[in-house]
Amino acid sequence: MTYDAIIIGAGAAGTYCAIHAANRGLRVLLLDHNPEPGAKIRVSGGGRCNITNLDARADTYHSHNPHFPRAALARHRPQDVLDWFGARGITWHEKHLGQIFADQRSRGILAALHDALADSGATLHTATTLHEHQHDGSHYHLRTSRGDYRSPRLVIACGAPSYPKLGATDLALRIAKQHHIANYPYRPALVPLTLAEPPAALAGISHEVTIHCDGAPSFRDQLLYTHRGISGPAVLQISTWWQRGAAITLNHLPDLPADALVAAKRAHPQHTLAQTLRAHLPRAVADHLALPY
């Protein structure tokens, strides 16, 4: 069968793309190998579903191609996304650092996308495996588990191999290599960090820090201790920049001057380090940081 556009990947990006393409009058086919579309949307933000960020700018993207986010954001702004969902009954609230979360959570976002997709007339095929594809100079030819398709336009929106439990694979990179599109070796990003000796007693505790590593900007946000290491927004941000073996600097007292602890000791010489830290940090964190190493 022939379509005007074929989109591989029925996640947020692929579905949004299919809706807009179909609404422009194109005959669109949307394919996904999962039995149900939008698996990552369901777990986004722990189910709370962070839609976008009001402060999204080209210079906030870490990319080897800085021109791409500049062009993309110029054509479709975060506010355009909010306006689109708002027209479909989605309300939202702003959290820390411009983060936008849907009041209707992931379920509401999925329903809005799926309803709009159905109204657009685009065709959705789930549980469909792409076996191979070729380009003859004018059309892409796809051989799938549901049959053969062709189209002059092919959109790859199947994401990265970051969450294999939800069906993520390296298909996008394999397709890019097949078409001789240059790509850089990938590594984990926006992920927690594991520690050789995680402070298990602190698991579940969070507090605000600034975090930095060589070659990266400094981020200020929440640090979360886990049974395996550290996580939270601050760590997820720095993980995008961090290179294996590099040092990471954490400031647990970002609102205090560098000599604050020395000044506190002079003012209250009878206080222990743990007592001083407890005034600014969760008790368990303060006691842990005061342990001798």
C-alpha positions as CSV (number, residue, x, y, z in Angstrom):
1,M,0.0,0.0,0.0
2,T,1.2,3.5,-0.7
3,Y,1.0,6.4,1.8
4,D,2.1,10.0,1.6
5,A,4.1,9.6,4.8
6,I,5.1,6.7,7.0
7,I,6.1,7.3,10.6
8,I,7.9,4.7,12.6
9,G,7.3,5.0,16.4
10,A,3.9,5.8,18.0
11,G,5.3,7.6,21.0
12,A,4.7,11.2,21.8
13,A,6.7,12.6,18.9
14,G,5.6,10.1,16.3
15,T,1.9,10.4,17.2
16,Y,2.1,14.3,17.3
17,C,3.8,14.2,13.9
18,A,1.2,11.9,12.4
19,I,-1.7,14.1,13.7
20,H,-0.3,17.2,12.2
21,A,0.7,15.6,8.9
22,A,-2.8,14.0,8.5
23,N,-4.5,17.3,9.3
24,R,-2.6,18.8,6.4
25,G,-4.3,16.4,4.1
26,L,-1.6,13.7,3.9
27,R,-2.4,10.0,3.9
28,V,-0.4,8.9,6.9
29,L,0.6,5.5,8.3
30,L,1.9,5.3,11.9
31,L,3.8,2.1,12.9
32,D,4.9,0.8,16.3
33,H,6.3,-2.6,17.4
34,N,4.7,-2.4,20.8
35,P,1.1,-3.8,21.3
36,E,0.0,-0.4,22.6
37,P,1.3,3.0,21.7
38,G,2.8,5.5,24.1
39,A,4.6,3.2,26.6
40,K,7.1,5.9,27.6
41,I,4.3,8.5,28.1
42,R,2.7,6.2,30.7
43,V,5.8,6.4,32.9
44,S,6.9,10.0,32.1
45,G,7.5,11.9,35.3
46,G,6.5,8.8,37.3
47,G,3.1,9.0,35.7
48,R,2.7,12.7,36.4
49,C,3.7,13.4,32.8
50,N,6.0,16.4,32.3
51,I,4.8,17.9,29.0
52,T,7.4,20.5,28.3
53,N,9.5,23.3,29.9
54,L,8.8,27.0,29.6
55,D,12.5,27.7,29.5
56,A,13.3,25.4,26.6
57,R,15.8,27.2,24.4
58,A,18.3,26.1,21.8
59,D,21.2,26.7,24.2
60,T,19.7,24.4,26.8
61,Y,20.1,21.4,24.5
62,H,23.3,19.4,24.7
63,S,23.9,18.5,21.1
64,H,26.6,18.0,18.5
65,N,24.3,19.9,16.1
66,P,23.3,23.1,17.9
67,H,21.5,24.4,14.8
68,F,18.8,21.6,15.0
69,P,17.2,22.6,18.3
70,R,17.3,26.3,17.2
71,A,15.4,25.6,14.0
72,A,13.0,23.2,15.6
73,L,12.1,25.5,18.5
74,A,11.7,28.5,16.2
75,R,9.0,26.6,14.2
76,H,7.3,25.0,17.2
77,R,7.6,26.6,20.6
78,P,6.8,25.1,24.1
79,Q,3.8,27.4,24.2
80,D,2.5,25.9,20.9
81,V,2.5,22.5,22.5
82,L,0.6,23.8,25.5
83,D,-1.9,25.6,23.3
84,W,-2.5,22.4,21.3
85,F,-3.1,20.3,24.4
86,G,-5.1,23.1,26.1
87,A,-7.5,23.1,23.1
88,R,-8.1,19.4,23.9
89,G,-9.0,20.0,27.6
90,I,-5.6,19.4,29.1
91,T,-4.7,21.8,32.0
92,W,-1.3,22.0,33.5
93,H,0.7,23.5,36.3
94,E,4.3,24.8,36.5
95,K,6.7,23.3,38.9
96,H,10.4,24.0,39.7
97,L,12.5,25.6,36.9
98,G,9.7,26.0,34.4
99,Q,8.7,22.3,34.4
100,I,5.2,21.8,33.0
101,F,3.1,18.9,34.3
102,A,-0.4,17.8,33.1
103,D,-3.1,18.0,35.7
104,Q,-4.7,14.9,34.0
105,R,-1.3,13.1,34.3
106,S,-0.2,10.5,31.7
107,R,-3.7,9.1,31.1
108,G,-5.0,12.5,30.0
109,I,-2.1,13.1,27.6
110,L,-2.5,9.6,26.1
111,A,-6.2,10.1,25.6
112,A,-5.7,13.5,24.0
113,L,-3.2,12.2,21.5
114,H,-5.1,9.1,20.7
115,D,-8.4,10.9,20.2
116,A,-6.7,13.5,18.0
117,L,-5.0,10.7,16.0
118,A,-8.3,9.0,15.4
119,D,-10.0,12.3,14.3
120,S,-7.1,13.0,11.9
121,G,-7.7,9.9,9.8
122,A,-4.1,8.6,10.1
123,T,-3.8,4.8,10.1
124,L,-2.2,3.3,13.2
125,H,-0.7,-0.2,13.2
126,T,0.7,-1.6,16.5
127,A,2.5,-4.8,17.1
128,T,4.2,-4.3,13.8
129,T,7.8,-5.3,13.2
130,L,9.9,-3.6,10.5
131,H,11.9,-6.3,8.8
132,E,13.8,-4.2,6.2
133,H,13.4,-1.0,4.2
134,Q,14.9,0.4,1.0
135,H,14.9,3.6,-0.9
136,D,14.6,3.5,-4.7
137,G,15.4,7.2,-5.3
138,S,11.8,8.4,-5.0
139,H,10.0,6.1,-2.5
140,Y,10.8,4.2,0.7
141,H,9.8,0.5,0.6
142,L,9.1,-1.1,3.9
143,R,8.7,-4.8,4.5
144,T,6.9,-5.4,7.8
145,S,5.2,-8.2,9.7
146,R,1.8,-6.8,8.5
147,G,2.7,-6.4,4.9
148,D,4.6,-4.1,2.5
149,Y,4.3,-0.3,2.3
150,R,5.8,2.5,0.3
151,S,5.9,6.2,0.7
152,P,8.0,9.2,-0.5
153,R,8.4,10.3,3.1
154,L,9.7,8.3,6.0
155,V,9.9,9.8,9.6
156,I,11.9,7.9,12.2
157,A,10.5,8.7,15.7
158,C,11.2,5.5,17.5
159,G,13.5,7.1,20.0
160,A,16.7,5.8,21.6
161,P,17.6,2.4,23.2
162,S,17.3,3.9,26.7
163,Y,14.4,1.9,28.1
164,P,14.4,-1.7,26.7
165,K,11.8,-2.8,29.2
166,L,9.3,-0.6,27.3
167,G,10.4,-1.8,23.9
168,A,13.1,0.7,23.1
169,T,15.7,-0.4,20.6
170,D,18.6,1.0,18.5
171,L,16.4,0.9,15.3
172,A,16.8,4.6,14.7
173,L,20.6,4.4,14.8
174,R,20.6,1.4,12.5
175,I,18.4,3.2,10.0
176,A,20.7,6.2,10.1
177,K,23.7,4.1,9.4
178,Q,22.0,2.4,6.6
179,H,21.5,5.8,4.9
180,H,25.0,6.9,5.8
181,I,23.8,9.6,8.2
182,A,26.7,10.5,10.5
183,N,26.0,9.8,14.2
184,Y,28.1,9.8,17.3
185,P,28.6,6.8,19.6
186,Y,25.8,7.0,22.1
187,R,26.0,6.7,25.9
188,P,23.4,6.9,28.8
189,A,22.0,10.4,29.5
190,L,19.4,11.7,31.8
191,V,20.0,8.7,34.1
192,P,20.8,8.1,37.8
193,L,24.3,7.4,38.8
194,T,25.4,4.3,40.6
195,L,28.0,4.4,43.4
196,A,30.5,1.7,44.5
197,E,29.4,2.3,48.1
198,P,25.9,3.9,48.0
199,P,24.7,5.4,51.3
200,A,21.9,3.0,51.7
201,A,20.7,4.6,55.0
202,L,19.9,7.8,53.0
203,A,17.7,6.1,50.3
204,G,14.6,8.1,49.6
205,I,15.9,11.4,51.1
206,S,16.3,14.4,48.8
207,H,17.5,18.0,49.2
208,E,18.7,20.8,46.9
209,V,22.3,20.9,45.7
210,T,24.4,22.4,43.0
211,I,26.2,19.9,40.8
212,H,29.1,20.3,38.3
213,C,31.6,18.4,36.3
214,D,34.3,19.4,33.9
215,G,33.0,20.8,30.6
216,A,29.4,21.2,32.0
217,P,27.4,24.0,33.3
218,S,26.4,24.0,37.0
219,F,22.9,22.7,37.8
220,R,20.9,23.5,40.9
221,D,18.1,21.2,41.7
222,Q,17.0,18.3,43.9
223,L,19.4,15.4,44.7
224,L,17.8,12.1,45.6
225,Y,19.6,9.3,47.3
226,T,18.8,5.7,46.2
227,H,19.7,2.2,47.2
228,R,22.2,2.1,44.3
229,G,23.6,5.7,44.3
230,I,22.2,9.1,43.5
231,S,19.4,10.4,41.3
232,G,16.9,13.3,41.1
233,P,16.7,16.2,38.6
234,A,20.2,17.5,39.5
235,V,21.9,14.1,38.8
236,L,19.8,13.5,35.7
237,Q,21.0,16.8,34.2
238,I,24.7,16.3,35.0
239,S,24.6,12.7,33.6
240,T,24.1,14.1,30.1
241,W,27.5,15.8,30.4
242,W,29.5,13.4,32.6
243,Q,32.2,11.3,31.1
244,R,33.2,8.0,32.8
245,G,36.0,8.5,35.3
246,A,35.5,12.3,35.6
247,A,35.0,13.9,39.0
248,I,31.6,15.3,40.0
249,T,31.4,18.2,42.4
250,L,28.4,18.5,44.8
251,N,27.7,21.6,46.9
252,H,25.3,20.5,49.6
253,L,24.9,24.0,50.9
254,P,24.4,26.2,47.8
255,D,22.9,29.1,49.7
256,L,25.9,29.5,52.1
257,P,29.2,31.2,51.4
258,A,32.3,29.0,51.0
259,D,33.6,29.8,54.5
260,A,30.2,29.2,56.2
261,L,31.3,26.1,58.2
262,V,34.5,27.8,59.4
263,A,32.5,30.8,60.5
264,A,29.9,28.6,62.3
265,K,32.7,26.8,64.1
266,R,34.2,30.1,65.3
267,A,30.8,31.3,66.4
268,H,29.8,28.0,68.2
269,P,33.0,26.1,68.9
270,Q,31.1,23.7,71.1
271,H,28.9,22.5,68.2
272,T,29.9,19.4,66.2
273,L,30.0,19.4,62.4
274,A,26.9,17.3,62.4
275,Q,25.0,19.8,64.6
276,T,26.0,22.6,62.3
277,L,24.9,20.7,59.1
278,R,21.6,19.7,60.6
279,A,20.5,23.4,60.5
280,H,20.6,23.2,56.7
281,L,20.2,19.6,55.7
282,P,18.0,16.6,56.5
283,R,19.4,15.1,59.8
284,A,20.4,11.8,58.2
285,V,22.3,13.6,55.4
286,A,24.0,15.9,57.9
287,D,25.1,13.0,60.1
288,H,26.4,11.0,57.1
289,L,28.4,14.0,55.7
290,A,30.0,14.5,59.2
291,L,31.3,10.9,59.3
292,P,35.1,10.6,59.2
293,Y,36.6,9.2,56.0
